Amino acid sequence: MTKADIVNEISKSKGLPKELVLQTVEAFMEVVKDSLSKGENVYLRGFGSFILKTRSEKTARNISKNTTIIIPEHRIPAFKPSDAFKSEVR
């Protein structure tokens, strides 16, 4: 399902104009991205959490050049579904 599909589905089910729904969906995504970039997790009760995971520093190999490189510690965004969400999907 794409963002356009989500906008169409919400627009049909709630009877709202697609432009308004699209602006709302994009605003939601912007708030989540801004919060995560500031280091704040986003918790949606009954749905799940958008969290930051920290990956440790590690050594990797460039096979073509036969060299080792150090990948520094970094953070990645992740989604952790709530128990209610998981039980509904199963």
C-alpha positions as CSV (number, residue, x, y, z in Angstrom):
1,M,0.0,0.0,0.0
2,T,1.4,3.4,-1.0
3,K,0.9,6.8,0.5
4,A,-1.6,7.6,-2.3
5,D,-3.5,4.4,-1.5
6,I,-3.7,5.4,2.2
7,V,-4.9,8.9,1.2
8,N,-7.6,7.4,-1.1
9,E,-8.8,5.0,1.5
10,I,-9.1,7.6,4.3
11,S,-10.8,10.0,1.9
12,K,-13.4,7.5,0.9
13,S,-14.1,6.1,4.3
14,K,-14.3,9.5,6.1
15,G,-15.7,11.6,3.2
16,L,-12.9,14.2,3.3
17,P,-11.3,15.8,0.3
18,K,-8.1,14.1,-0.8
19,E,-6.0,17.3,-0.6
20,L,-6.9,17.7,3.1
21,V,-6.1,14.0,3.8
22,L,-2.8,14.3,1.9
23,Q,-1.8,17.4,3.8
24,T,-2.6,15.7,7.1
25,V,-0.7,12.5,6.3
26,E,2.4,14.5,5.1
27,A,2.2,16.6,8.3
28,F,2.1,13.5,10.4
29,M,5.2,12.1,8.7
30,E,7.0,15.4,9.0
31,V,6.3,15.5,12.8
32,V,7.6,11.9,13.2
33,K,10.8,12.7,11.2
34,D,11.4,15.9,13.1
35,S,10.9,14.2,16.5
36,L,13.2,11.3,15.6
37,S,15.9,13.7,14.3
38,K,15.8,15.5,17.7
39,G,16.3,12.2,19.5
40,E,12.7,11.9,20.7
41,N,10.7,8.7,20.3
42,V,7.1,8.9,19.1
43,Y,4.5,6.7,21.0
44,L,1.1,6.0,19.5
45,R,-0.9,4.1,22.1
46,G,-2.6,1.0,20.6
47,F,-0.6,1.3,17.4
48,G,3.2,1.3,18.1
49,S,6.3,3.4,18.6
50,F,8.7,5.0,16.3
51,I,12.0,4.7,18.1
52,L,15.7,5.3,17.5
53,K,18.0,2.3,17.8
54,T,21.7,2.7,18.3
55,R,24.0,0.5,16.2
56,S,27.5,-0.2,17.8
57,E,30.7,0.6,16.1
58,K,31.9,-2.4,14.0
59,T,34.7,-3.4,11.7
60,A,33.7,-4.3,8.1
61,R,35.7,-5.5,5.1
62,N,35.8,-4.1,1.6
63,I,36.4,-7.3,-0.3
64,S,37.2,-5.8,-3.7
65,K,40.1,-3.7,-2.2
66,N,40.9,-6.2,0.6
67,T,40.8,-3.5,3.3
68,T,39.1,-3.1,6.6
69,I,37.0,-0.1,7.5
70,I,35.5,1.1,10.8
71,I,31.7,1.8,10.7
72,P,31.1,4.3,13.5
73,E,28.3,4.0,16.0
74,H,25.1,5.4,14.5
75,R,21.3,5.6,15.1
76,I,18.6,4.3,12.9
77,P,14.9,4.8,13.0
78,A,12.7,1.7,13.7
79,F,9.0,0.9,14.3
80,K,8.0,-1.3,17.2
81,P,4.3,-2.4,17.0
82,S,2.2,-2.5,20.1
83,D,0.9,-5.8,21.4
84,A,-2.7,-4.9,20.3
85,F,-1.4,-4.2,16.8
86,K,0.5,-7.5,16.6
87,S,-2.4,-9.6,17.9
88,E,-4.7,-8.0,15.3
89,V,-2.4,-8.7,12.4
90,R,-1.8,-12.3,13.4
